[in-house]
Amino acid sequence: MLRGTVVTHRRRCGKPNCRCADGEALHEEVVLSYSWQSRARSVRLPAELIEPVRAATARYREARETLEAQGNAGLETLVGHLKRRS
């Protein structure tokens, strides 16, 4: 399980004679983007790790959604209980 998002960055390198100079064939790299201590970070992913990392981030999102739903259900139960008491 990993917190973050797998994204593809496309950019120009800045070299005037490079294939990317015309803006058509940009350089691509796949990165894991995440926040750490309120700062955006990213780490480049080698090709063999892209799919496993993508699956791990999906598991994290599913677990977070499940936890959020459980927390909301608990909150609704408490608020309902408190309203019935008053």
Secondary structure, 3 states (H helix, E strand, C coil): CCCCEEEEEEECCCCCCCCCCCCCCCEEEEEEEEEECCEEEEEECCHHHHHHHHHHHHHHHHHHHHHHHHHHHHHHHHHHHHHHHC
